[in-house]
Amino acid sequence: MKATLFALLVSLAAGWAAAAQSQTPCPGDLPHAATREPVEYVSGGRVVRALIYRPRLPGGAGVVLLHGARGLAADAPRFDAHAIQLASRGYHVLVPNYYDARAGQERRTGRDLRTWRRVAADGATFLAAQPGVEAGRVAGWGYSLGGFLSGEAAMESAAFTAAVSLAGGTDVGEPGRSRRGVPVLLIHARQDPVISPISTRQWGEVLRRRGADVELLELDWEGHGFDGPAWCAIFEASRAFLDRTVGAPE
């Protein structure tokens, strides 16, 4: 079974890498200095498959990168090149398939969200235990549903030091009640037909009342998806925030 899981991820990774190579590079991209390999860890008694990107140079900081509602296979082709760039800058990046713990469905329940937040937190703990990663220097990053999970998991779990949410908000689900003084960056499009800007701003206010240090970045963009240059700008802003909060090496 383990070999089958790994073989599937290796196959997926090959496709993602091919898709990433066909994309236009971002300004300021570094030469690739990272490795990519499949791993797995346990969350709530379920095996979660993931990819881990490791820097070839010493790093110390980590990022748990969470896919959106369409699933890992849908989002990973766009994420792959940016995960490689994060790793090439010294970050250890874990990209879990949180649907392994509980399948995605159109009508999500509170139990679904709790299970997936736990996958994120357990992923942060798993990543912090990897060689070269320092506990207290792991951030969450997520898109859409994954963005909401990233922010809420960071409010619940001391395994996270910071979080970035792209296109997340209360349209996804009910925010939690946990309080933490954690830095959170909320990035959203000026007009998003799926997760409304009002939803993102409302969530930001809820997070502030719960103690979070919230930064809000509005993109001059219409839509829930993004093109290549927009993704470049998103990850450039994300890296700047991560450098300030969990810190990549100079």
N, C-alpha and C positions, 0 to 999 in steps of 0.2 A: 504493500500500500504506500509506504513512504517513497519507494522508488517511483511509483506512478505519479504521486504528487509532484515530486521533483522534476520528472520528465515533462509534465504538463507545463510547469513554470518555465523550464528551460526553453520549451517550444514557444511559449508566449513571449518570452524575453527576446528571442531571436526576431520575431515579428515586430515587436515594439522598437527594437534597435534599427531595423530596416526602415520603419516609418520615420523614426527620429532623424536618420541620416538624410532622408529626402526633404526635410524641412530647411528653410532658410535660417542660417545661424543668427544668433542675436549679436548686436554690437557688444564688443567687450568679452565675447566668449573666450575661454581659455582652452589651450590644447588639452585633450582628455588625459586626465591623470587619476583615474579611478577604475575600480573593478565592479562588476555586477554579478550577483549569484543568488540562487534561490535558497531560502531558509524556511523554517517553520517554528512556531511556538504554540503553546497551549494557553487558551483563554476560556474560562468557564467550563473546562473539561473538553473543549473542542480544539482540534488542530487547525491552526490558521496558517495558510500559506502566505509567503511574502517574498519580496525581493529586497536585498540589502545592497546598497552602493557604498563601497569603502574607499576612502582616499588613499592614494599611494604615499602621500606625504603625511606627517603627523597632524592630527586634528584635535579632537577632544570633544567637540560639540556634536549633537545629533538632532535629526528631524524625523518625526513620524508623519509621513505624507499620506493623506486619506483621499480615496476616490469619491466621486459623486454617486448619485442614485442609480445611474446606468451600470455601475459596476466597474471593477478594476480593468477588465479587458477593453472596455470602451474608452476609459480615460488614460490608461497607461501609455499609449503611443504618444500622446502630447506631453505627458509628464516625464518620459524617459530622458529626453535630451536635457531637461532642466534639472532632473535628479543627478545626472552625470556632472552637470556644471556645479551644482552644490557640492558634490563629493570632490570634484577637482579643486575646489576652494578649501577643502579640509573638513567638510561636514560628513558624518556618517548618516546615511538616509535609509530608513526602513519604509517600504511601501506594502502594507498588509492588505489582503483580501478579506475585509471584515465580514463580508457575507458568508464566509466559511463558518462563522459562529452562529449565524442566524440569517436565513435567506432574505434577500430583499423582496419587498412587496409594495404594491401601489398604495395601500392603506396601512401606514406604519402605526404601530402602537407604542406606548410608553416602554413596554418591555423590549421591543426592538431597539429603541434608542439607548436604553440602559445597557443592553448586551453589546452594542457596537461601541459605546463609550468605554466599556470595560476592555474590549479588544484594543482600543487605542491606548488606554492606560497600561495594559499588560505589554503592549508593544513598546511603550516608552521604557518600561522596566527591563524588558528583554534587550533593548538597544543599549541602555546604560550599562548592562553587564558585558557588552562586547569589548574585546581588546581595543584600547585606545580611546574609548568613550568615557567621559567623566560624568558621574552622577551629579545632578544639579545643572546640567547644561544640555537638556533635551527639550526641544520645542515641538509643538504640534503644528501641522499645516494641512488644510483641507479645502476642498472645492464643493460648493453647493451643500448637499446633505453632509458630506465629509467636513465642510467648513463649520457647520453647526456642531457636529460631533467634536471637532478639534477644540473649539472654544469652550464647550461645556465640559469636556474631559479635563481641560486645563484648570477649570474652576473646581473640579472634584479631586483631582489626583496630584499629590506632591511629586509624582514622577515627571511632571511637566514644569518647566520654568517660564514658558511663554507660549503663545499660540497665534497663528495667522488663520483667518477665515476669509475665503474668497466666495462671494455670492451666497453667504449664509444669513439666516435670519429666523424670526419667529414663525414665518410661513412654513418652516420645516416641522416644527413641533413646539411643545411647551418647554420653556427654559426651566432649568433646575433652581435650587435654592442655596446651593453651596456657596460659601464666601471665601475668596482668596484675593490677595493683592497681587495678582499676576498681570503682566503686560499682555494685551491682546490687540492685534491689528485687524480691523475689519475693512476689507476691500470690496467695493460693490460698483456695478455699472450705474450710470446716471438713470438709465431706464432699463429695467430687467422685468420681463413679463412673467417670470417663474418665481423668483424671490424678490419681492418688491423692495425698492429703496427704503420705503417707510418701515417695512419689516426689519431691515438691517439696522436702521437707526433706533427703532424701538428696542431691539435686542441690545444694542450698545448701551442704551440708558439703563436697562435692567442689569447688565453686567457692571456698570459703574456703581449702581446702588448696592451691588453685592461685593464691592471692593476692588474690582478690576481697574487697571490703568488702561483705558481704551483709547486707541487712535483710530480715526475713521478716514479712509482714503476713497474718494469718489472718482471713478474713471469716466472720461468723456466717451461713453460707449453705450450703444443700445443693443440689448440682447443678453441672454444668459450664457451663451457660448462666446468664444473669443477667437480672433485670428492670430496668426503668428506674431506680428509686431505687438499686439496687445498682451499676449502671453509673455513676451520678452519684458515688457514694462512691468507686468505683474510680478514676475520673479525677480526683477531688479529691485523693486520696492520691498519684496519679501526678504531678499538677502540683506538689504540695508537694515531692516528691522531685526532680523536674526543676528546680524553682527553686533548690534547694540545690546541685545538682550541675553543671548547665550554665547555669542562671541566666537567667531572663526579666527584662526591665527592670521597674523599679518603676512 
